[in-house]
Amino acid sequence: MVENFIASFAKIIANHPEEIRAERVDVDDGFSEIFLFARKEDAGKLIGKEGKMISAIKTLISGCKAKDNRSYRIVVKIIEEGNGN
């Protein structure tokens, strides 16, 4: 659920929304990592100046922590252009 929200939000910001994807990995019972895959130019937009955009995204998902009692870490990964990896 959270990863779908983050991907949808990232697609609004990105120049190449078709290549944005998010994957969630449950590390343990109370912690998950969400990997957000984007092109290099879009990764910069998602992180923002001084990390302000990614901080805003983290603030938005902090409400999910209250709901499902799970902590999240967002990791932005750069993919090669055109191949989705």
C-alpha positions as CSV (number, residue, x, y, z in Angstrom):
1,M,0.0,0.0,0.0
2,V,2.7,2.5,1.0
3,E,4.9,1.6,-1.9
4,N,2.0,2.2,-4.3
5,F,1.4,5.7,-2.8
6,I,5.1,6.6,-3.1
7,A,5.3,5.4,-6.7
8,S,2.2,7.3,-7.6
9,F,3.5,10.5,-6.0
10,A,6.9,10.0,-7.7
11,K,5.3,9.6,-11.1
12,I,3.8,13.1,-10.7
13,I,7.2,14.7,-10.2
14,A,9.2,12.6,-12.6
15,N,10.0,13.5,-16.3
16,H,9.9,9.7,-17.1
17,P,7.0,8.4,-15.0
18,E,6.7,5.2,-17.0
19,E,10.1,4.1,-15.5
20,I,9.3,4.8,-11.8
21,R,8.6,1.8,-9.7
22,A,8.7,1.0,-6.0
23,E,9.3,-2.2,-4.2
24,R,8.8,-3.0,-0.5
25,V,11.0,-5.3,1.4
26,D,9.9,-6.4,4.9
27,V,13.1,-6.5,7.0
28,D,11.3,-7.7,10.2
29,D,7.9,-7.5,11.9
30,G,8.0,-3.7,12.4
31,F,10.3,-2.4,9.7
32,S,10.2,-2.2,5.9
33,E,12.5,-0.7,3.3
34,I,10.9,0.8,0.2
35,F,13.1,1.0,-2.9
36,L,12.1,3.7,-5.3
37,F,13.7,3.2,-8.7
38,A,14.1,6.2,-11.1
39,R,16.3,7.6,-13.8
40,K,19.2,9.7,-12.5
41,E,17.6,13.0,-13.4
42,D,14.3,12.0,-11.8
43,A,16.2,10.7,-8.7
44,G,17.6,14.2,-8.2
45,K,14.1,15.6,-8.4
46,L,12.8,13.1,-5.9
47,I,15.5,13.8,-3.4
48,G,15.3,17.6,-4.0
49,K,17.5,20.4,-2.9
50,E,19.1,19.6,0.4
51,G,16.9,16.5,0.6
52,K,13.7,18.5,1.2
53,M,11.5,16.5,-1.3
54,I,12.5,13.1,0.1
55,S,12.0,14.5,3.6
56,A,8.5,15.6,2.7
57,I,7.7,12.1,1.3
58,K,9.0,10.6,4.5
59,T,6.7,12.9,6.5
60,L,3.7,11.9,4.5
61,I,4.3,8.2,5.1
62,S,4.9,8.7,8.8
63,G,1.1,8.6,9.1
64,C,1.2,5.1,7.9
65,K,3.5,4.1,10.8
66,A,0.8,5.2,13.2
67,K,-1.8,3.2,11.3
68,D,0.0,-0.1,10.8
69,N,2.7,0.1,13.5
70,R,5.5,-0.3,11.0
71,S,8.5,1.9,10.3
72,Y,9.7,2.6,6.8
73,R,12.9,3.7,5.1
74,I,12.9,5.0,1.6
75,V,15.9,4.3,-0.6
76,V,16.1,6.0,-4.0
77,K,17.9,3.8,-6.6
78,I,19.1,5.0,-10.0
79,I,18.2,2.8,-13.0
80,E,19.9,2.8,-16.3
81,E,18.0,4.7,-19.0
82,G,15.6,2.6,-21.0
83,N,16.1,-0.8,-19.3
84,G,14.3,-0.5,-16.0
85,N,17.2,-1.9,-14.0
